[in-house]
Amino acid sequence: MSEAKAPDRRPRLAASTLDAVRTVSPPAYDRSGPAPYVHLGPGAFARAHLGVYADDLLIAGHPARVRAVALRHGTAERQLGPQDGLYTVTTREPSAAPVTRIVGSFASVATGAEAAVAAVADPTTTLVTLTVTEHGYETTGPGSAAEVLALGLEARRVAGHGGLVIASLDNLLDNGRVLRDQVLAVAADTGPPGLPEWIEARVAFPGSVVDRMVPAPTDADRVEVAERLGLVDEAAVVAEAHRSWVVEAVDGLPPLAAADVEVVAGVGAHQQRKLWLLNAPHSALAYGGLLVGHDTIAAAVADPLVAGFVRRLVDDVLAVVDPTDGGPEPVGYAEDSLRRFANPALGHTCTQVGADGSRKLAQRVLPVVEARRVRDLPVDRFAVVVAAWLAAVTGTPVQGRPLAAVEDPAAGELRAALGASGPIAAAESAVGSALASWAPDVAAALDQLVEGGAGVLESTP
């Protein structure tokens, strides 16, 4: 039986302890200014991405403090509240010393729908951003992001305040339109007459594409930061050095370009690049790594069997990407993605990347399959990816052993379909009606994995 970890007796990072910080410079700007930004979902990614961009804007002299609100869980408030919103981001790259930064852009952290509505309704709010995961866009019920936004916007309307900009930072194709449609649907169903029209006239929902690899922080990460600071940071996050943010130009957008945010006329091509040439191979590496028995994405990239399969899958994607559509040059983008995946300093796990595949694969893989089938091109490798995910989610043994389990909201439904009617029924449930004719290929790939294991990665043409 392992011994319980002794609590760290050093003081917490907070405004009152900043003078005691070792080796890392604290924020030099005034943290008492206005907080015109609101963020829903202040998890690790938001801290390492939005929070850092806001920090850069503050350093450049722009008002960009953030009121962060978690809609359901109080973890962020417990971590950040006692620290006055302060936290660290540590970047890790191969063959380089870690670099830790104290971020001071979070003005406050709260929990619950009521706090979120109040923040959206505040007359000083100009920008609302969200990281609520793909799952957060599937419901419009009580406490959902869409309901919170609709209620906050109604309060603004009643009070005579102006509109604002609301941007999704989640990996969702056409995320601005999806969020706008959800908010308008809630406003029409539950709001007073005139609210949908007011939203359409006063509120902008730009498309947005964000990118930074941020693994789930660990106790070891927090210990490392405490040693570097001389203070405990319960909200510490780690990330790669790369970060990017591309957002559609709309009226009322704050001066994000001052923090190197790319403001463009349309984000469609950028969204496709990320979903198809970064997110899709990331998922493929996760499930391929699970097949071989690797814990981390970096280990999967270093395995010639998995890496070779994923590189061939990337070539399949490149065959249906339009290089003239205004997005980043696709071949270079794909190569850079593969390079970033190989970063062993991140410790990004296959189970973390592989989680929620029912939502992620619908955005990352199935559109590529549709594009290739229209051109009568083979989609065998994509069938293997979906089959490997099915095996992990349903606990189907591969060569006699179950893969490491990955979390998925559709796990129960998929296990029931597999148990009642077999692999084809499970595959049909996984790929949906639009690709139902492809389900037998996925079922066949699942059967091949059960018998042949990871060798299927090499044998798939």
C-alpha positions in Angstrom: 0.0 0.0 0.0 1.5 3.3 -1.1 2.0 6.1 1.5 -0.2 9.2 1.2 1.6 12.2 -0.4 2.6 14.7 2.3 1.1 18.2 1.8 3.4 20.9 0.6 3.8 23.4 3.4 5.0 26.2 1.2 2.7 29.3 0.8 0.3 29.4 -2.1 0.9 31.6 -5.1 -1.3 34.7 -4.5 -1.1 38.5 -4.8 0.2 38.7 -1.3 3.1 36.3 -1.9 4.3 37.5 -5.3 7.3 39.3 -3.6 8.5 35.9 -2.5 8.6 34.4 -6.0 12.0 33.0 -7.0 13.4 32.9 -10.6 10.1 33.9 -12.3 9.0 37.5 -12.9 5.4 38.3 -11.7 3.0 40.3 -13.9 4.1 43.9 -14.0 0.8 45.4 -15.2 -2.0 46.8 -13.0 -4.3 43.9 -12.1 -7.0 46.2 -10.7 -8.2 47.5 -14.0 -11.5 46.6 -15.9 -12.3 43.0 -16.8 -14.1 43.2 -20.2 -13.6 39.6 -21.1 -15.6 36.6 -19.8 -14.6 33.0 -20.3 -16.8 30.0 -19.7 -14.8 26.8 -18.9 -11.5 27.8 -17.3 -9.8 24.4 -17.6 -6.2 23.7 -18.4 -6.5 24.6 -22.1 -8.1 27.9 -21.4 -5.4 28.8 -18.9 -2.6 27.9 -21.3 -4.2 29.5 -24.3 -6.8 32.3 -23.8 -5.3 33.3 -20.5 -1.9 33.8 -22.0 -3.2 35.8 -25.0 -5.0 38.1 -22.5 -1.8 38.3 -20.5 0.0 39.5 -23.6 -2.7 42.1 -24.3 -2.4 43.4 -20.8 1.4 43.6 -21.1 0.9 45.6 -24.3 -1.4 48.0 -22.4 -4.8 46.8 -23.5 -7.7 46.1 -21.1 -8.1 42.4 -21.2 -8.6 41.0 -17.8 -10.9 37.9 -17.7 -13.7 36.9 -15.5 -13.6 33.1 -15.6 -16.7 31.0 -14.8 -17.0 27.2 -14.7 -20.6 26.2 -15.4 -20.8 23.1 -13.3 -17.6 22.0 -11.4 -15.9 24.1 -8.7 -12.4 22.7 -9.3 -11.2 25.9 -11.1 -12.6 28.1 -8.3 -10.9 26.0 -5.6 -7.6 26.1 -7.4 -7.6 29.7 -8.6 -9.7 31.5 -6.0 -7.2 31.3 -3.1 -4.5 32.4 -5.6 -6.3 35.6 -6.6 -6.6 34.2 -10.2 -2.8 33.8 -10.5 -1.3 30.7 -12.0 1.6 29.5 -14.0 2.1 28.1 -17.5 5.2 26.0 -18.1 6.3 25.4 -21.7 8.2 22.2 -22.4 10.1 21.4 -25.6 12.7 18.7 -26.4 16.3 19.6 -25.6 15.3 22.8 -23.8 14.9 23.8 -20.2 11.3 24.3 -19.1 10.1 28.0 -19.1 7.6 29.0 -16.4 5.4 32.1 -16.7 3.1 33.6 -14.1 -0.2 34.7 -15.7 -2.2 37.4 -14.1 -5.1 37.9 -16.6 -7.8 36.2 -14.6 -9.6 38.8 -12.5 -12.0 36.4 -10.8 -13.1 32.8 -10.9 -16.6 31.7 -10.1 -18.8 28.6 -10.5 -22.4 28.1 -11.7 -24.9 29.3 -14.2 -26.0 32.3 -12.1 -22.4 33.7 -12.0 -22.1 33.1 -15.8 -25.3 35.0 -16.6 -24.2 37.9 -14.4 -20.9 38.1 -16.1 -22.4 38.1 -19.6 -24.9 40.7 -18.6 -22.4 43.1 -17.1 -22.3 46.3 -19.2 -18.5 46.3 -19.2 -18.3 42.9 -20.9 -17.2 43.1 -24.6 -16.0 39.6 -25.4 -17.2 36.2 -24.2 -15.2 33.0 -25.1 -16.0 29.4 -24.4 -14.1 26.1 -24.0 -16.8 23.7 -23.0 -15.7 20.7 -25.2 -17.6 19.2 -28.1 -20.1 17.7 -25.6 -21.0 21.2 -24.4 -22.7 22.0 -27.8 -25.1 19.0 -27.7 -27.5 20.4 -25.1 -29.5 23.5 -24.7 -31.1 22.6 -21.4 -30.9 24.3 -18.0 -27.4 25.3 -17.1 -26.1 24.8 -20.6 -23.7 27.2 -22.2 -26.4 28.2 -24.7 -29.0 28.9 -22.0 -26.5 30.9 -19.9 -25.7 33.0 -23.0 -29.3 33.6 -23.9 -30.2 34.6 -20.3 -27.2 36.9 -20.1 -28.1 38.5 -23.4 -31.7 39.0 -22.4 -30.5 40.8 -19.2 -28.3 43.1 -21.4 -31.3 43.8 -23.7 -33.6 44.7 -20.8 -31.0 47.0 -19.2 -30.4 48.7 -22.5 -26.7 47.6 -22.8 -25.1 47.1 -26.1 -24.2 43.8 -27.8 -20.9 42.0 -27.7 -18.8 39.3 -29.4 -19.1 35.6 -28.4 -16.5 33.2 -29.7 -16.2 29.4 -29.3 -12.7 28.2 -28.8 -13.7 24.5 -29.1 -12.7 22.1 -31.9 -16.0 22.2 -33.7 -16.4 22.7 -37.4 -18.2 26.0 -38.0 -18.2 26.6 -34.3 -19.4 30.2 -34.5 -22.5 29.3 -36.5 -23.2 26.3 -34.3 -23.1 28.4 -31.2 -25.1 31.2 -32.7 -27.8 28.7 -33.8 -28.0 27.2 -30.3 -28.3 30.5 -28.6 -31.0 31.7 -31.0 -32.9 28.4 -30.5 -32.9 28.8 -26.8 -33.9 32.5 -27.1 -36.8 31.5 -29.4 -38.0 28.6 -27.2 -37.7 30.2 -23.7 -37.0 33.9 -24.1 -39.4 36.8 -24.5 -40.5 38.1 -27.9 -37.9 40.1 -29.6 -34.9 38.5 -28.0 -33.8 36.5 -31.1 -34.1 39.6 -33.3 -32.0 41.6 -30.8 -29.3 38.9 -30.7 -29.1 38.7 -34.5 -28.8 42.5 -34.7 -26.4 43.1 -31.8 -24.3 40.0 -31.1 -21.5 38.6 -33.3 -20.5 34.9 -33.2 -17.2 34.7 -35.2 -15.7 31.4 -36.2 -12.5 30.7 -34.3 -9.6 28.2 -34.5 -7.3 27.7 -31.6 -4.3 25.4 -31.2 -2.0 24.5 -28.4 -1.2 21.0 -27.0 -2.0 21.1 -23.3 -1.9 17.7 -21.4 -3.7 17.3 -18.2 -1.5 18.6 -15.4 -0.1 16.1 -12.9 1.1 16.2 -9.3 4.6 16.0 -10.6 4.0 19.2 -12.7 2.8 21.0 -9.6 5.8 19.8 -7.5 8.2 21.0 -10.3 6.6 24.5 -10.4 6.7 24.7 -6.6 10.4 24.0 -6.6 10.9 26.7 -9.2 8.7 29.4 -7.6 9.2 28.6 -3.9 5.3 28.7 -3.8 2.6 26.2 -4.4 0.5 26.6 -7.5 -2.6 24.4 -7.5 -3.7 25.7 -10.9 -0.4 25.1 -12.7 -0.6 23.9 -16.4 2.0 22.8 -18.8 2.0 23.1 -22.6 4.1 23.1 -25.7 5.6 26.4 -26.9 3.4 26.5 -30.0 0.1 28.4 -29.8 -2.1 30.0 -32.3 -5.5 31.7 -32.6 -7.3 32.5 -35.8 -10.6 34.4 -35.5 -13.1 35.8 -38.0 -13.1 39.6 -38.3 -16.4 40.9 -36.9 -17.7 44.3 -35.7 -16.8 44.8 -32.0 -13.9 42.4 -31.9 -11.3 43.6 -29.4 -7.8 44.4 -30.6 -6.7 40.7 -30.4 -4.2 41.2 -33.2 -2.0 43.1 -30.7 -1.3 39.7 -29.1 -0.6 38.1 -32.5 -4.0 36.7 -32.9 -4.6 36.2 -36.7 -7.8 38.1 -37.7 -9.1 36.8 -41.0 -12.2 37.2 -43.3 -13.1 33.5 -42.9 -11.8 30.6 -40.9 -13.2 27.7 -42.8 -10.0 26.6 -44.4 -8.1 27.0 -41.1 -10.7 24.9 -39.3 -10.4 22.1 -41.9 -6.6 22.1 -41.7 -6.7 21.7 -37.9 -9.5 19.1 -37.8 -8.2 17.0 -40.7 -4.4 17.4 -40.5 -3.8 17.9 -36.8 -6.7 16.5 -34.8 -7.4 13.5 -37.0 -3.8 12.2 -36.9 -3.7 13.0 -33.2 -6.7 10.7 -32.7 -5.1 8.0 -34.9 -1.9 8.1 -32.9 -3.9 7.7 -29.7 -5.8 4.6 -30.8 -2.8 3.2 -32.6 -0.7 3.7 -29.5 -3.3 1.9 -27.4 -3.2 -1.0 -29.9 0.5 -1.4 -29.4 0.4 -0.7 -25.6 1.9 2.8 -25.4 0.9 5.2 -22.7 1.8 8.5 -24.4 1.4 10.1 -27.8 5.2 10.7 -28.0 5.8 7.0 -27.5 3.3 6.2 -30.3 5.0 8.6 -32.7 8.4 6.9 -31.9 7.0 3.5 -32.8 7.7 2.8 -36.5 4.5 0.7 -36.8 2.2 3.4 -35.5 4.0 6.3 -37.1 4.1 4.6 -40.5 0.3 4.0 -40.4 -0.4 7.6 -39.3 1.9 9.0 -42.0 0.0 7.0 -44.6 -3.3 8.2 -43.2 -2.0 11.8 -43.4 -1.2 11.2 -47.1 -4.8 10.0 -47.5 -6.1 13.3 -46.0 -3.7 15.4 -48.1 -5.2 13.8 -51.2 -8.6 15.5 -50.6 -7.4 18.9 -49.2 -7.6 21.9 -51.5 -4.2 23.7 -51.3 -5.6 26.8 -52.8 -8.5 27.5 -50.4 -6.7 30.2 -48.4 -5.7 28.0 -45.4 -2.1 27.2 -44.3 -0.1 25.2 -46.9 -1.3 21.7 -46.1 1.9 19.6 -46.5 4.0 21.8 -44.3 1.1 22.1 -41.8 0.9 18.3 -41.6 4.6 17.9 -41.2 4.7 20.4 -38.4 1.8 18.6 -36.7 3.7 15.3 -36.7 6.8 17.1 -35.3 4.8 18.6 -32.5 3.2 15.2 -31.6 6.7 13.8 -31.0 7.4 16.1 -28.1 8.2 13.7 -25.2 8.3 16.6 -22.6 4.5 17.0 -22.7 3.5 13.5 -21.6 0.2 13.7 -23.5 -1.4 10.4 -22.9 -3.2 8.2 -25.4 -6.2 7.8 -23.2 -6.6 11.6 -22.8 -6.4 12.3 -26.5 -8.6 9.2 -27.2 -11.4 10.3 -24.8 -14.8 11.4 -26.2 -14.1 9.8 -29.6 -17.8 9.8 -30.4 -17.7 13.5 -30.6 -14.2 14.0 -31.9 -14.2 11.5 -34.7 -17.4 12.9 -36.1 -15.5 16.2 -36.6 -12.0 14.9 -37.4 -12.4 11.7 -39.4 -15.9 11.2 -40.9 -15.7 14.3 -43.1 -12.5 13.0 -44.6 -14.1 9.7 -45.2 -17.0 11.4 -47.0 -14.6 13.4 -49.1 -12.6 10.4 -50.2 -15.7 8.2 -50.9 -17.0 11.0 -53.2 -13.8 10.6 -55.2 -14.0 6.8 -55.0 -10.8 6.6 -53.0 -10.2 3.9 -50.4 -10.9 4.6 -46.8 -9.5 1.5 -45.1 -7.1 3.2 -42.8 -10.0 5.4 -41.4 -12.0 2.2 -40.8 -9.1 0.9 -38.7 -9.0 4.2 -36.6 -12.8 4.0 -35.9 -12.5 0.3 -35.2 -9.6 0.8 -32.7 -11.7 3.4 -30.9 -14.6 1.0 -30.8 -12.5 -1.7 -29.3 -11.1 0.7 -26.6 -14.6 2.1 -25.7 -16.4 -1.2 -25.7 -13.7 -3.2 -24.0 -13.5 -5.6 -27.0 -10.4 -7.8 -26.5 -7.7 -7.4 -29.1 -5.7 -10.6 -29.5 -7.2 -11.7 -26.1 -6.6 -8.6 -24.1 -8.7 -5.4 -23.7 -7.1 -2.1 -24.6 -6.6 0.7 -22.0 -10.1 2.1 -21.5 -11.0 5.5 -22.8 -13.8 7.7 -21.5 -16.7 8.3 -23.9 -20.3 9.5 -23.3 -21.5 6.9 -25.9 -19.7 4.0 -24.3 -22.9 2.4 -22.9 -24.8 2.7 -26.1 -22.0 1.2 -28.2 -21.5 -1.7 -25.8 -25.2 -2.4 -25.9 -25.3 -2.3 -29.7 -22.2 -4.6 -29.9 -23.7 -7.1 -27.4 -27.1 -7.2 -29.0 -26.4 -7.2 -32.7 -22.7 -7.5 -33.2 -19.9 -5.3 -34.8 -22.0 -4.0 -37.7 -24.7 -2.6 -35.4 -21.9 -1.0 -33.2 -20.3 0.5 -36.3 -23.6 1.9 -37.6 -24.1 3.5 -34.2 -20.6 4.9 -34.3 -20.6 6.4 -37.8 -24.2 7.6 -38.1 -26.8 7.4 -40.8 -24.8 9.4 -43.4 -22.1 6.8 -43.5 -24.2 3.7 -42.7 -23.0 2.1 -45.9 -19.5 2.3 -44.6 -20.3 0.5 -41.3 -19.6 -3.0 -42.7 -16.0 -1.9 -43.5 -15.6 -0.6 -39.9 -17.0 -3.9 -38.5 -14.6 -5.9 -40.7 -11.7 -3.8 -39.4 -12.8 -4.5 -35.9 -12.8 -8.2 -36.6 -9.4 -7.9 -38.1 -8.1 -6.1 -35.0 -9.6 -8.7 -32.7 -7.7 -11.4 -34.5 -4.6 -9.7 -35.8 -4.0 -6.9 -33.3 -1.6 -4.1 -34.1 -0.3 -5.9 -37.2 -3.4 -4.6 -39.0 -1.7 -1.1 -38.9 1.0 -2.4 -41.2 -1.2 -4.6 -43.4 -3.9 -2.1 -44.2 -3.4 -0.9 -47.8 
